Amino acid sequence: MRVLLEPVSGTAEETLTRARVEIDRALNFRGSVTDVKAKGTRIIVQFDINPKWDLPEFEKVKSLKEWIPAKVRTVFKVLSVSA
């Protein structure tokens, strides 16, 4: 899956590490970050969903689409969460 973020303050390059930490924190046991890239003013965070998370795949995606924006909204603006 991937999350497209925009920093509330600072540049995308300056906040790459913070983006990784925030998405890791938001995911908790639900998944793990595999890649973080700056693209212009935005940050693309790739992550894998934990296969041991005991929910059907569509429920995992639905949950993450709601959960991630709620958890990182004060540090980053979440533009999209996609599978």
NORZIFEN-V663621 format. One record per backbone hydrogen bond with DSSP energy under -0.5 kcal/mol. CO is the residue of the C=O (numbers start at 1). NH is the residue of the N-H. E is the energy in kcal/mol with one decimal. If there is no record, write none. Layout:
BEGIN
co & nh & e
CO & NH & E
CO & NH & E
END
This chain:
BEGIN
co & nh & e
1 & 47 & -2.5
2 & 82 & -2.8
3 & 5 & -0.6
3 & 45 & -2.8
4 & 79 & -2.9
4 & 80 & -1.3
5 & 43 & -2.7
6 & 77 & -3.3
11 & 15 & -1.3
13 & 16 & -0.9
15 & 19 & -2.5
16 & 20 & -2.2
17 & 21 & -2.3
18 & 22 & -2.7
19 & 23 & -2.5
20 & 24 & -2.5
21 & 25 & -2.5
22 & 26 & -2.4
23 & 27 & -2.7
24 & 28 & -2.4
27 & 30 & -2.8
28 & 31 & -0.7
30 & 50 & -2.6
32 & 48 & -2.5
35 & 46 & -2.8
37 & 44 & -3.0
39 & 42 & -1.7
41 & 7 & -0.6
42 & 39 & -3.2
43 & 5 & -3.1
43 & 45 & -0.6
44 & 37 & -2.4
44 & 46 & -0.6
45 & 3 & -2.5
46 & 34 & -2.7
46 & 35 & -1.6
48 & 32 & -2.2
50 & 53 & -1.4
53 & 55 & -2.0
56 & 59 & -0.6
56 & 60 & -1.9
57 & 61 & -2.2
58 & 62 & -2.2
59 & 63 & -2.6
60 & 64 & -2.6
61 & 65 & -2.2
62 & 66 & -1.1
63 & 67 & -3.0
64 & 68 & -2.1
66 & 70 & -1.1
67 & 71 & -1.8
68 & 72 & -1.8
69 & 73 & -0.7
72 & 75 & -1.1
72 & 76 & -2.6
75 & 8 & -1.9
76 & 78 & -0.6
77 & 6 & -1.9
77 & 79 & -0.7
80 & 4 & -2.6
82 & 2 & -2.8
END
